[in-house]
Amino acid sequence: MVKARKKSISLLITLVFLLSVLLPAGAAFAADPAKIIFTTREGVDPDPDEPQNLGFVKISDLEVCDVVYVEVSLPKYVDWQTEPPSTDIDDYISLYDDSGQLVNNAATFVDGDEDEYVVYFDDPAMFGDDAYIKAVFQNVIVGNSAPDDIVAKVTVKGVEDGLKVWEISKDCKIGVQGDFEVTVTAEDPKTVTVGTGQAIADITIKENLPGALASGDTFTLTLPSGFEWVEADIDDGRYGLDATSTTDGDELTVTITGESITFADEITISGVIRVYPNAPEGDVEVEVVGDLEDAEFEDTTVVVARLGETAAEISVEDTSDDTIYQADYGKEIDAVKLEPTGSFSEGDKLTLTLSTGCRWYLDRTNFPDIDGVAFIGTYDDNKGLWLELTDAAEDLDELTLEGLLVATLPDAPVGDIKVTVGGDY
């Protein structure tokens, strides 16, 4: 009987021991006395001579107590440019009430040097349940030997009646070293035709880290021969990155005017170009050259459009009785007839280029009245004629360009006058 009783006692002791392991004192279920969160500045570039702004630390949900002490320390080879002073401590750490308003001079400076400080706040809870403390890391010198991950240690202590009643610490990654890089890409190329107002694929300038693109950074986007910029709209980034643009012929200059904050950002350029009749067919490549203060960027090219071949059956009708001599002018050539494989559209452009020694003798005053056709102008020393189709052309199955006048140079070759027809139809 005695042995049996002892066995029961030993089982009871075992159960109590197991419960004490599985269910320790109530602290396991208690909330932390404060909540500490932080932000991280990415892409920090060590520079012993240039102060930088890193992330910040927010301390909230403070358990009620008489006094809250905050100790902040930086890692080795990372220092504040100026030691935290006993005055203007708000430049380093400050208190905000539950409406988010700064409580001036709420922190009392205790001690500190170039890489750490201690302050205290009297009863922060009096400023509301949502009051919080914010420690900022501005004007910080990051030395060449600083760790890749810049971690500040933040310790918060609650004091009641002169006794410490709680304490919490956290390692806060306020910065990460890394190289700034920028890339430029374009969406799928758009098909363009000869003429103005030709939309091209959107171009995106993207940074890999926040702050990689600095105010004053520029990009020059150059079109190939035969193309010019008309305009460019810039869709600014979501996190502070923005830019302006200016056009000058075949060059578009994009200048960064606002830097990203917290997150890496991007801008998108929506461009409109002018395509001249002598522009080469095929891919339209834009050369992109960057002039950046901090970020690495490799000059590149992006394909933004394609200028395709025309498709139409072209013939000549004998409509002119004029005999044309060398050094002649104001003479009418035979009609040029176009029958497209598809259909004509308003805004389509036509080009007619004369053979060697011949020039168009046309302007807006003497251009013939041709149904569905409007005169744009001549180019290339009057060797080329540029026309645009009107809405009337959409109802036509063919176009007959009749009444076109030419002039010849004194050394024009004797023989046939040839016309090369191009455009989009």
Secondary structure, 3 states (H helix, E strand, C coil): CHHHHHHHHHHHHHHHHHHHHHCCCHHHHCCCCCEEEECCEEEECCEEEEEECCCEEEEECCCCCCEEEEEEECCCCEEECCCCCCCCHHHCEEEECCCCCEECCCEEEEEEECCEEEEEEECHHHHCCCCEEEEECCCEEECCCCCCEEEEEEEEEEEECCEEEEEEEEEEEEEEECCCEEEEEECCCEEECCEEEEECCCEEEEECCCCCCCCCCEEEEECCCCEEEEEEEEECCCCCCEEEEEEECCEEEEEEEECCCCCCCEEEEEEEEEECCCCCCEEEEEEEEEECCCCECCCEEEEEEEECCCCEEEEEECCCCCCCCCCCCCEECCEEEEEECCCCCCCCEEEEEECCCEEECCCCCCCCCCCCEEEEEEECCCCEEEEEECHHHHHCCCEEECCCEEEECCCCCCCCCCEEEEECC
